[in-house]
């Protein structure tokens, strides 16, 4: 039996093992209205993709540990020195210098609020979130950018104070490991695997 593709890095090189592409025989598509006339074929494929995070890896790794990392420009020559970015940015968009990684977990717990929101009743393929999805744009005191996320509990309202929660039990190492709940939500009401 073949093994799904796995990747690790050794000596700064990607080492790949297993199968990354599984072929499946084509299946005919037939018309039930025209005596099962052939109209085409399905072309099923199962692929494993490699997504590298580079300088953003610390952001995703930290989510799995219950921390929200941001970045800040500390370049003395930058006109916008001290600007904090969330979502995480490796480089300052103004001076292009490498940003400093900072832990903004406490700031988010104290100052996060809903800037705006939308409720999505239907979603595209490969969605892993339960519908309706309550997408929220979260603003933070002293942060120049706004982070998009999703509300796991309750109904969103503009200006509502929210608290970050983290999937630390079974992390996916994606942005789905970060969600938000209204301030004051009891821990017993959090989705499975999430904690404050």
Secondary structure in CASP SS format (residue, H / E / C, confidence):
PFRMAT SS
TARGET T0000
AUTHOR 0000-0000-0000
METHOD secondary structure of the structure
MODEL  1
X C 1.00
X C 1.00
X C 1.00
X E 1.00
X C 1.00
X E 1.00
X E 1.00
X E 1.00
X E 1.00
X E 1.00
X C 1.00
X C 1.00
X E 1.00
X E 1.00
X E 1.00
X E 1.00
X E 1.00
X C 1.00
X E 1.00
X C 1.00
X E 1.00
X E 1.00
X E 1.00
X C 1.00
X C 1.00
X C 1.00
X E 1.00
X E 1.00
X E 1.00
X E 1.00
X E 1.00
X C 1.00
X C 1.00
X C 1.00
X C 1.00
X C 1.00
X E 1.00
X E 1.00
X E 1.00
X E 1.00
X E 1.00
X E 1.00
X C 1.00
X C 1.00
X E 1.00
X E 1.00
X E 1.00
X C 1.00
X C 1.00
X C 1.00
X C 1.00
X C 1.00
X C 1.00
X H 1.00
X H 1.00
X H 1.00
X H 1.00
X H 1.00
X H 1.00
X H 1.00
X H 1.00
X H 1.00
X H 1.00
X C 1.00
X C 1.00
X C 1.00
X C 1.00
X C 1.00
X E 1.00
X E 1.00
X E 1.00
X E 1.00
X C 1.00
X C 1.00
X C 1.00
X C 1.00
X C 1.00
X C 1.00
X C 1.00
X C 1.00
X C 1.00
X C 1.00
X C 1.00
X E 1.00
X E 1.00
X C 1.00
X C 1.00
X C 1.00
X C 1.00
X C 1.00
X E 1.00
X C 1.00
X C 1.00
X C 1.00
X C 1.00
X C 1.00
X C 1.00
X E 1.00
X C 1.00
X E 1.00
X E 1.00
X E 1.00
X E 1.00
X C 1.00
X H 1.00
X H 1.00
X H 1.00
X H 1.00
X H 1.00
X H 1.00
X H 1.00
X C 1.00
X E 1.00
X E 1.00
X E 1.00
X E 1.00
X E 1.00
X E 1.00
X E 1.00
X E 1.00
X C 1.00
X C 1.00
X C 1.00
X C 1.00
X C 1.00
X C 1.00
X C 1.00
X C 1.00
X C 1.00
X C 1.00
X C 1.00
X C 1.00
X E 1.00
X E 1.00
X E 1.00
X E 1.00
X E 1.00
X E 1.00
X E 1.00
X C 1.00
X C 1.00
X C 1.00
X C 1.00
X C 1.00
X C 1.00
X C 1.00
X E 1.00
X E 1.00
X E 1.00
X E 1.00
X E 1.00
X C 1.00
X C 1.00
X C 1.00
X C 1.00
X C 1.00
X C 1.00
X C 1.00
X C 1.00
X C 1.00
X E 1.00
X E 1.00
X E 1.00
X E 1.00
X E 1.00
X E 1.00
X E 1.00
X C 1.00
X C 1.00
X C 1.00
X C 1.00
X C 1.00
X C 1.00
X C 1.00
X H 1.00
X H 1.00
X H 1.00
X E 1.00
X E 1.00
X E 1.00
X E 1.00
X E 1.00
X C 1.00
X C 1.00
X C 1.00
X C 1.00
X H 1.00
X H 1.00
X H 1.00
X C 1.00
X C 1.00
X C 1.00
X C 1.00
X E 1.00
X E 1.00
X C 1.00
END
